[in-house]
């Protein structure tokens, strides 16, 4: 049976202002499985399929950037069996992407410290980025071994090295170290900040996701667990976003 129920009429998003960049915290896989008396790993399997369908839908409707939170720096603390299963599904997705995205328009990019992964996964990540680098469609950022604080620490270290090497002079730091400079050394360098961040599963926290970039993002919390998430759920979030009055600190 399809995850997307054909019984539900599709919510129309024609003529609404779409966000340029959407972030999604893909949350609720474990709880979805527990509710059904299944091992947590079963939730990750269905959640991976949901990601495939939602990312494809975002591309189809014209979203320019999509960033999904797939595996955080804290997720290594989970049981080894669960982590290994997530890595297996991730490996399967990367192999699938090499095959299915070859003639697509989606450009894949991975955010986070990839050195934490096995060599074969690192190689697959690099191969996918290289293969899709010529594509002109939606940029799909997959945050793996990612944490917003770690990202900021990484940026500060790079800037400190510039100062130590003389690229940034000590008497010019006040004028040189700007918000733009810090943004330039984040994993999302060159991309617009997210306009909308969606969190399925009903949790009300950022969970260390895009801390710098989400300063003025609109948040949308949904009670639907990620494996049950459909394009209609996404459409509801997009419609709600289109009604928001974004003032960016102004009046």
Secondary structure, DSSP 8 states (H G I E B T S, - for coil): --SS-TTS-----TTS---SEEEEE---HHHHHHHTT--HHHHHHHHHHHHHHHHHHHHHHT-SEEEEEEEETTGGGS-HHHHHHHHHHHHHHHHHHHHHSTTS--EEEEES-GGGS-HHHHHHHHHHHHHHTT--S-EEEEEEEE-HHHHHHHHHHHHHHHHHHTSS-GGGHHHHS-HHHHHHTSTTTTS---SEEEETTS----TTSSTTTTTT-EEEE--S-GGG--HHHHHHHHHHHHH----TT--
